[in-house]
Amino acid sequence: MAKRKSVNFLPQVFNTLSNKRFLNATMDPLIQEPSLKKMYGYIGQQDQSPVYTTGDYYINESDSYSQFYQLEPGVVINKRQLGTNTYKVNNVYSYVDILNQISADGGINNNHDRLFTNRYYSYNGFVDLDKLTNYRQYYWVPGGPLTVDVTADTVSTQQDFFIHRNSYIANNETELQSAALGETGYSVDGYNNVINPTLTLVRGGSYNFHVNQGTQFWIQTETGTSGESSVQNNISTRDVMGVSNNGDESGIITFTVPLSTAQDYLINYPAISQQVDIIVDGITYDQLQGQNYDSFIQSNSLDGVRSFDGKFVVFTSLTGFTGVDSSQFGGVWQINVDNNSTLPDMVTPNPDYRNMNLTYIAPWTNLYKVFVGQGDVYGHVYAYKNNVGVITKFPTLSAAQSVLYYVDATNPLVYGEIRLVDPTPNSLLNVNDIIGRVNYTSPNGVKFTSGLKVKFTGLVVPSEYQGNEYIVEGVGTSISLIKYSDLVTPEIINTNLGSSFGNGQGYDANGSGFDGTSNSPEEKDYVTINRASVDGNSWSRNNRWFHHDVLQYAADFNNTNYSFDSNQQAKRPIVEFLPNLKLFNYGVNYRGPVTVIDTTTTDAFSQIEGQNPQATSKYYTDGIPLLNNSFRSLLCLHRILIQQ
């Protein structure tokens, strides 16, 4: 079988000795026909496998390391995806790879025990390392953050945003430095004391941005002041579908938000089978056919390409086709440079005159697309023919993006996010779809983060979540919701805010709790447990540490200010153990707080169940009535613990 040579695919001018050597050592082995051999046998551990028998045949490896450590795990490197909390496998090294790399780097790898013995080791104390190291970012807030409403109700489909560009410069700093510190940027009416707030728009809605500033205001698909994509510079970040007057300094910029499927018709266009290398603007067939190639490329190019011998091209112009049938005007042509040419009289031979000959190859049907291989304008993007045969470059596919940006034209750090959410026809929020997810952003734009206090409003299923407040935990791993009313702290070891008797301590001289609230502990607890513990232990229920960013985010969402009290700021590392650690002599599942402890009743089913509520006047030891003045139901208002 002939050996394939990648150098044969290069233009003749690149067939140099250096390129041949380089390709021979790199590319050629990859393009050869595979030489495979069937082998039957096991691979993997032998003596440590529970199903291994002496009669099993294992495939022999070429060296002892590969034989002894088949399929042994080594190192798996996960890389965080930009802008997300999602990690994907970036690289994998087997145990044998590690040993071989050590040997290749000059190390001695024959004694594995000595090789991997270390004076140090990784420590996992089962604690939240952020609270342990960045404790100054946490505040003890007895009542928790401000409540943020989470709903599936659609965002307003029509709204006016009044934009102001603020420039605050002090202490000899530049505006760029000021923007990096969050001092210079955009403010929006209704978003109090927030620089560059996140705006949430619903697809299908129409929004007006009122601007009056000395620099251009752009709505873009990416941040940056160039207006060009970071992927390739012939894609505009400012070609946003639905935006009119984009880039105005003063006036109204209107954004009619398209549905996410608005540009799918472009993607769904069928592609022509013929390759197209270059789309030619401004040059006609007549300007190339029979003309001198070398003279042409001295002062001209085809969309920036000057080497186009053998290339397949399409002309956007429908004129300048002398002697050509009109059905071929918008088709695909191949350019061939003839090295044995004649003078323009087409008779006299002239070996120094290389003329260009164009050959018709294939038609390009209307409403078909093609991926263009080269060019400054059309290169590496799709182009299509519309229904009248006009060749059009694909616009920036912005409709499907869920995040856009409003951007200043001069300062790259002055920008904010525009989040696009889909319309919700039935406005139904299923909370079970939230629990267990890694990350979540609600239809009304609430981005879940650990420690956030949320309340589910509107149409909610399951119904028990309706109107109740929950603390969010586990964002980034598995979201859980802790009912805030279950985080009661009746223990006398910690006082609660809101004493209804005015002593400010929440308990009387004898230590009996009679405060107005039982879930607002005042005393900071620097050794605690995450609130998501299913056993509802005292440390978890008492935990009131919240991150600075969570408190600020909740205040911003409610369009209010939050006053940070330095007295409530952590003064030393917080040791917060991870949730669901097994505690000594403790229960497993938290059943919720108890309203009444009954020390009198010995048999609830015979003494209480089925009794006439009007005849039942029994009170319990701490003076709480069984029915709480309701005669319509029995035992529905209180959770009762009966001690027997």
TORROLO-608712 format. One line per field, with one value per residue (C-alpha): residue number from 1; residue in three letters; x, y, z. Coordinates in steps of 0.5 Angstrom, whole numbers, plus 500, padded with zeros to 3 digits. Layout:
<kolpas>
num	[NUM	...] .
residu	[Ala	...] .
xx	[X	...] .
yy	[Y	...] .
zz	[Z	...] .
</kolpas>
This chain:
<kolpas>
num	[1	2	3	4	5	6	7	8	9	10	11	12	13	14	15	16	17	18	19	20	21	22	23	24	25	26	27	28	29	30	31	32	33	34	35	36	37	38	39	40	41	42	43	44	45	46	47	48	49	50	51	52	53	54	55	56	57	58	59	60	61	62	63	64	65	66	67	68	69	70	71	72	73	74	75	76	77	78	79	80	81	82	83	84	85	86	87	88	89	90	91	92	93	94	95	96	97	98	99	100	101	102	103	104	105	106	107	108	109	110	111	112	113	114	115	116	117	118	119	120	121	122	123	124	125	126	127	128	129	130	131	132	133	134	135	136	137	138	139	140	141	142	143	144	145	146	147	148	149	150	151	152	153	154	155	156	157	158	159	160	161	162	163	164	165	166	167	168	169	170	171	172	173	174	175	176	177	178	179	180	181	182	183	184	185	186	187	188	189	190	191	192	193	194	195	196	197	198	199	200	201	202	203	204	205	206	207	208	209	210	211	212	213	214	215	216	217	218	219	220	221	222	223	224	225	226	227	228	229	230	231	232	233	234	235	236	237	238	239	240	241	242	243	244	245	246	247	248	249	250	251	252	253	254	255	256	257	258	259	260	261	262	263	264	265	266	267	268	269	270	271	272	273	274	275	276	277	278	279	280	281	282	283	284	285	286	287	288	289	290	291	292	293	294	295	296	297	298	299	300	301	302	303	304	305	306	307	308	309	310	311	312	313	314	315	316	317	318	319	320	321	322	323	324	325	326	327	328	329	330	331	332	333	334	335	336	337	338	339	340	341	342	343	344	345	346	347	348	349	350	351	352	353	354	355	356	357	358	359	360	361	362	363	364	365	366	367	368	369	370	371	372	373	374	375	376	377	378	379	380	381	382	383	384	385	386	387	388	389	390	391	392	393	394	395	396	397	398	399	400	401	402	403	404	405	406	407	408	409	410	411	412	413	414	415	416	417	418	419	420	421	422	423	424	425	426	427	428	429	430	431	432	433	434	435	436	437	438	439	440	441	442	443	444	445	446	447	448	449	450	451	452	453	454	455	456	457	458	459	460	461	462	463	464	465	466	467	468	469	470	471	472	473	474	475	476	477	478	479	480	481	482	483	484	485	486	487	488	489	490	491	492	493	494	495	496	497	498	499	500	501	502	503	504	505	506	507	508	509	510	511	512	513	514	515	516	517	518	519	520	521	522	523	524	525	526	527	528	529	530	531	532	533	534	535	536	537	538	539	540	541	542	543	544	545	546	547	548	549	550	551	552	553	554	555	556	557	558	559	560	561	562	563	564	565	566	567	568	569	570	571	572	573	574	575	576	577	578	579	580	581	582	583	584	585	586	587	588	589	590	591	592	593	594	595	596	597	598	599	600	601	602	603	604	605	606	607	608	609	610	611	612	613	614	615	616	617	618	619	620	621	622	623	624	625	626	627	628	629	630	631	632	633	634	635	636	637	638	639	640	641	642	643	644] .
residu	[Met	Ala	Lys	Arg	Lys	Ser	Val	Asn	Phe	Leu	Pro	Gln	Val	Phe	Asn	Thr	Leu	Ser	Asn	Lys	Arg	Phe	Leu	Asn	Ala	Thr	Met	Asp	Pro	Leu	Ile	Gln	Glu	Pro	Ser	Leu	Lys	Lys	Met	Tyr	Gly	Tyr	Ile	Gly	Gln	Gln	Asp	Gln	Ser	Pro	Val	Tyr	Thr	Thr	Gly	Asp	Tyr	Tyr	Ile	Asn	Glu	Ser	Asp	Ser	Tyr	Ser	Gln	Phe	Tyr	Gln	Leu	Glu	Pro	Gly	Val	Val	Ile	Asn	Lys	Arg	Gln	Leu	Gly	Thr	Asn	Thr	Tyr	Lys	Val	Asn	Asn	Val	Tyr	Ser	Tyr	Val	Asp	Ile	Leu	Asn	Gln	Ile	Ser	Ala	Asp	Gly	Gly	Ile	Asn	Asn	Asn	His	Asp	Arg	Leu	Phe	Thr	Asn	Arg	Tyr	Tyr	Ser	Tyr	Asn	Gly	Phe	Val	Asp	Leu	Asp	Lys	Leu	Thr	Asn	Tyr	Arg	Gln	Tyr	Tyr	Trp	Val	Pro	Gly	Gly	Pro	Leu	Thr	Val	Asp	Val	Thr	Ala	Asp	Thr	Val	Ser	Thr	Gln	Gln	Asp	Phe	Phe	Ile	His	Arg	Asn	Ser	Tyr	Ile	Ala	Asn	Asn	Glu	Thr	Glu	Leu	Gln	Ser	Ala	Ala	Leu	Gly	Glu	Thr	Gly	Tyr	Ser	Val	Asp	Gly	Tyr	Asn	Asn	Val	Ile	Asn	Pro	Thr	Leu	Thr	Leu	Val	Arg	Gly	Gly	Ser	Tyr	Asn	Phe	His	Val	Asn	Gln	Gly	Thr	Gln	Phe	Trp	Ile	Gln	Thr	Glu	Thr	Gly	Thr	Ser	Gly	Glu	Ser	Ser	Val	Gln	Asn	Asn	Ile	Ser	Thr	Arg	Asp	Val	Met	Gly	Val	Ser	Asn	Asn	Gly	Asp	Glu	Ser	Gly	Ile	Ile	Thr	Phe	Thr	Val	Pro	Leu	Ser	Thr	Ala	Gln	Asp	Tyr	Leu	Ile	Asn	Tyr	Pro	Ala	Ile	Ser	Gln	Gln	Val	Asp	Ile	Ile	Val	Asp	Gly	Ile	Thr	Tyr	Asp	Gln	Leu	Gln	Gly	Gln	Asn	Tyr	Asp	Ser	Phe	Ile	Gln	Ser	Asn	Ser	Leu	Asp	Gly	Val	Arg	Ser	Phe	Asp	Gly	Lys	Phe	Val	Val	Phe	Thr	Ser	Leu	Thr	Gly	Phe	Thr	Gly	Val	Asp	Ser	Ser	Gln	Phe	Gly	Gly	Val	Trp	Gln	Ile	Asn	Val	Asp	Asn	Asn	Ser	Thr	Leu	Pro	Asp	Met	Val	Thr	Pro	Asn	Pro	Asp	Tyr	Arg	Asn	Met	Asn	Leu	Thr	Tyr	Ile	Ala	Pro	Trp	Thr	Asn	Leu	Tyr	Lys	Val	Phe	Val	Gly	Gln	Gly	Asp	Val	Tyr	Gly	His	Val	Tyr	Ala	Tyr	Lys	Asn	Asn	Val	Gly	Val	Ile	Thr	Lys	Phe	Pro	Thr	Leu	Ser	Ala	Ala	Gln	Ser	Val	Leu	Tyr	Tyr	Val	Asp	Ala	Thr	Asn	Pro	Leu	Val	Tyr	Gly	Glu	Ile	Arg	Leu	Val	Asp	Pro	Thr	Pro	Asn	Ser	Leu	Leu	Asn	Val	Asn	Asp	Ile	Ile	Gly	Arg	Val	Asn	Tyr	Thr	Ser	Pro	Asn	Gly	Val	Lys	Phe	Thr	Ser	Gly	Leu	Lys	Val	Lys	Phe	Thr	Gly	Leu	Val	Val	Pro	Ser	Glu	Tyr	Gln	Gly	Asn	Glu	Tyr	Ile	Val	Glu	Gly	Val	Gly	Thr	Ser	Ile	Ser	Leu	Ile	Lys	Tyr	Ser	Asp	Leu	Val	Thr	Pro	Glu	Ile	Ile	Asn	Thr	Asn	Leu	Gly	Ser	Ser	Phe	Gly	Asn	Gly	Gln	Gly	Tyr	Asp	Ala	Asn	Gly	Ser	Gly	Phe	Asp	Gly	Thr	Ser	Asn	Ser	Pro	Glu	Glu	Lys	Asp	Tyr	Val	Thr	Ile	Asn	Arg	Ala	Ser	Val	Asp	Gly	Asn	Ser	Trp	Ser	Arg	Asn	Asn	Arg	Trp	Phe	His	His	Asp	Val	Leu	Gln	Tyr	Ala	Ala	Asp	Phe	Asn	Asn	Thr	Asn	Tyr	Ser	Phe	Asp	Ser	Asn	Gln	Gln	Ala	Lys	Arg	Pro	Ile	Val	Glu	Phe	Leu	Pro	Asn	Leu	Lys	Leu	Phe	Asn	Tyr	Gly	Val	Asn	Tyr	Arg	Gly	Pro	Val	Thr	Val	Ile	Asp	Thr	Thr	Thr	Thr	Asp	Ala	Phe	Ser	Gln	Ile	Glu	Gly	Gln	Asn	Pro	Gln	Ala	Thr	Ser	Lys	Tyr	Tyr	Thr	Asp	Gly	Ile	Pro	Leu	Leu	Asn	Asn	Ser	Phe	Arg	Ser	Leu	Leu	Cys	Leu	His	Arg	Ile	Leu	Ile	Gln	Gln] .
xx	[500	503	505	501	505	502	507	503	497	501	502	509	512	511	515	521	526	524	517	518	522	517	511	514	515	509	503	505	504	497	494	497	492	491	495	490	491	485	487	483	484	483	487	487	489	490	492	487	481	476	474	481	482	489	486	485	489	491	494	502	505	511	514	513	510	505	504	503	499	494	488	491	488	493	491	485	485	478	478	473	468	469	463	460	461	461	468	470	476	481	487	488	494	495	500	504	504	506	512	515	514	518	524	524	525	531	528	529	522	524	522	515	514	520	518	511	512	512	512	506	499	492	488	480	478	470	470	468	475	472	469	476	480	476	472	472	467	462	457	453	445	440	434	438	439	433	428	428	422	422	417	415	411	414	418	415	415	415	420	424	431	434	441	447	454	458	465	468	475	479	486	490	487	485	478	480	482	476	472	476	474	467	466	465	460	453	447	440	434	430	437	439	446	448	454	452	446	444	438	433	429	423	424	418	418	420	425	427	434	434	441	445	452	459	460	457	452	452	448	453	454	461	464	470	470	473	466	469	469	474	474	475	475	470	464	461	459	454	450	445	438	432	436	435	440	445	451	447	450	444	437	433	436	430	431	425	428	427	425	431	429	429	435	434	432	439	442	437	438	441	448	451	455	460	466	467	474	472	466	468	466	467	471	467	468	471	476	479	478	484	488	495	495	502	500	493	495	500	495	489	486	480	477	484	487	492	494	488	490	485	481	473	470	463	462	457	456	451	454	461	460	461	459	457	450	446	444	452	452	451	455	461	467	474	480	486	493	496	503	503	500	499	499	492	491	490	495	502	505	509	511	512	505	501	493	487	482	475	471	464	463	456	450	448	441	437	436	442	448	455	461	467	474	478	477	477	470	467	472	470	463	457	453	447	443	436	430	432	439	443	449	449	453	451	449	452	447	445	438	440	444	442	446	448	452	451	458	461	465	471	472	472	471	464	459	453	449	443	440	434	429	424	416	413	406	403	408	408	415	416	421	423	426	431	433	439	441	448	446	440	437	430	425	425	432	434	441	441	447	449	446	440	434	428	420	417	411	406	404	408	408	409	404	408	413	408	409	414	422	428	435	439	445	449	450	456	454	447	442	438	433	432	425	427	421	425	431	429	433	429	436	437	445	443	439	434	432	425	423	416	418	423	429	432	435	429	429	427	431	430	432	425	424	418	421	418	422	425	430	434	440	444	451	456	458	465	464	458	455	452	445	443	444	438	438	437	442	442	449	446	439	443	448	447	453	452	457	458	456	449	447	449	445	439	439	440	435	430	432	434	441	444	448	454	455	462	460	457	463	467	473	476	476	469	469	463	463	460	453	450	456	454	453	454	448	444	438	438	432	429	422	421	420	415	410	408	411	405	407	400	397	399	395	394	390	385	385	385	384	376	374	369	373	368	368	376	378	385	391	398	403	406	399	398	391	390	386	388	381	379	373	374	379	383	390	392	395	401	406	406	411	408	413	411] .
yy	[500	507	511	518	524	530	535	533	537	543	548	547	553	550	544	545	541	544	543	536	534	537	534	527	527	530	530	524	518	521	520	513	507	504	497	494	487	483	481	477	477	481	488	491	488	481	479	484	483	479	475	473	466	463	461	468	470	477	481	482	489	491	493	491	498	497	490	491	498	497	501	504	511	517	524	527	535	538	545	550	553	560	564	558	553	547	543	539	534	537	532	525	522	514	512	509	516	519	514	515	523	522	518	523	529	525	522	516	512	505	506	508	508	513	517	518	519	526	530	534	532	535	536	536	538	538	545	551	554	560	562	560	564	570	571	578	578	575	578	575	577	575	576	574	577	581	577	576	574	568	567	565	571	574	580	587	586	594	598	605	605	612	611	616	615	617	618	619	620	622	621	622	616	615	613	606	605	608	604	598	600	600	608	610	606	607	608	606	610	605	601	605	606	600	601	597	594	587	588	583	583	578	575	578	585	592	596	603	606	613	616	623	622	624	617	612	607	600	594	588	580	581	586	591	597	595	592	586	579	576	569	573	580	580	578	584	584	590	587	585	583	587	594	600	606	602	607	613	618	622	619	613	606	601	594	589	583	577	570	565	562	568	566	559	560	561	555	551	553	547	548	547	541	545	548	556	559	566	571	576	583	589	585	582	576	580	583	576	572	572	577	577	574	577	584	583	581	587	592	587	582	577	579	580	574	574	567	564	559	553	557	556	563	566	573	578	582	580	584	584	577	578	572	568	565	569	562	562	569	567	560	557	558	556	560	557	560	558	558	557	563	567	575	578	577	569	567	569	565	568	564	570	572	568	569	567	562	561	555	554	549	549	553	556	556	561	560	555	557	556	556	561	558	565	572	578	580	573	568	563	565	563	566	565	567	570	569	574	571	576	574	576	574	571	576	576	570	574	572	565	568	569	574	581	587	594	597	604	606	608	605	597	597	601	595	591	585	584	578	575	570	567	568	564	562	559	562	556	555	548	548	541	543	547	542	539	543	546	553	556	563	564	567	573	574	572	568	563	563	560	564	568	568	567	567	563	567	566	559	555	547	543	548	547	552	557	564	561	563	559	560	557	553	548	552	550	543	541	546	545	550	550	553	559	558	552	555	556	557	557	554	559	559	564	571	572	579	582	581	583	585	590	588	587	580	576	572	573	573	566	564	562	565	569	573	576	571	565	565	571	569	575	572	570	563	562	554	552	547	549	550	545	539	534	533	540	540	546	549	549	552	558	559	566	568	571	573	581	579	576	581	587	582	582	589	591	586	590	597	599	600	595	598	594	594	593	590	584	583	576	578	571	565	561	554	552	544	541	539	532	530	524	527	523	520	525	524	523	527	534	534	541	545	543	548	544	540	536	532	530	526	519	516	522	517	516	522	527	524	525	529	535	541	545	541	540	546	542	547	544	546	552	555	554	552	546	549	556	559	555	550	547	542	538	538	542	548	545	540	537	533	528	525	519] .
zz	[500	498	504	504	504	507	503	496	499	499	493	490	493	500	498	501	504	511	510	508	514	519	516	515	523	525	520	516	521	522	515	514	513	520	521	526	529	533	540	545	552	558	561	568	574	575	583	586	582	585	579	577	576	574	567	565	559	560	554	555	555	552	559	566	568	563	565	572	572	566	567	573	575	575	575	572	571	570	567	569	563	562	566	569	575	570	570	564	563	560	561	563	565	567	572	567	564	570	571	564	565	571	568	561	566	569	575	578	578	580	588	588	595	596	590	592	600	602	608	607	605	602	608	608	614	612	613	608	606	604	611	614	610	607	614	613	607	612	617	622	620	625	621	614	608	605	601	594	590	585	580	573	572	565	566	563	556	555	559	559	561	563	562	565	564	571	571	578	578	584	587	581	578	571	569	567	574	577	572	575	582	580	581	574	570	568	573	571	574	579	580	586	588	583	578	571	574	570	566	565	558	556	549	544	548	546	551	550	552	553	553	553	554	550	548	544	547	544	545	543	544	547	551	549	545	538	536	533	535	540	535	528	526	521	525	529	536	534	529	534	531	534	536	532	533	536	538	539	544	545	544	544	542	541	543	540	543	538	540	541	534	530	526	526	518	517	520	517	510	506	504	497	496	492	495	495	497	496	495	490	491	486	481	475	471	465	470	471	465	460	464	467	473	476	474	477	484	484	486	487	491	491	498	501	498	492	491	488	483	483	488	487	487	486	484	487	481	476	470	467	464	457	453	459	459	464	468	470	473	480	480	482	478	478	477	473	472	465	465	458	456	450	449	449	442	444	438	440	445	451	457	461	461	465	464	468	465	469	468	470	476	479	480	487	488	492	499	500	504	503	508	505	506	505	505	509	509	507	510	515	515	512	506	503	497	498	494	489	488	492	496	503	509	515	520	527	530	536	537	541	546	553	555	551	554	554	553	553	546	550	556	556	563	563	561	564	562	559	561	556	558	555	555	560	557	564	569	572	577	579	585	584	577	582	587	586	580	580	578	577	574	575	570	573	573	580	580	586	590	597	603	599	602	597	597	591	589	583	580	584	585	589	593	600	597	595	599	604	605	604	604	598	599	595	589	585	587	588	590	596	600	607	610	614	619	620	623	630	635	642	646	651	650	644	645	640	637	638	645	646	653	652	656	649	651	648	655	662	668	669	662	659	652	651	645	639	634	635	629	630	634	636	639	633	633	630	630	626	621	614	614	609	614	614	621	623	629	633	630	623	625	629	623	621	617	610	605	603	596	598	602	597	591	595	597	589	587	592	589	596	600	605	611	613	620	622	629	625	621	622	627	626	622	621	622	618	618	611	612	613	618	622	629	636	639	634	630	622	619	622	622	623	630	635	637	644	649	652	659	660	655	655	649	644	639	645	649	643	636	634	640	639	638	642	648	648	652	655	655	655	660	657	656	648	646	642	637	637	637	631	631	624	625	630	631	624	627	632	632	638	642	647	652	655] .
</kolpas>
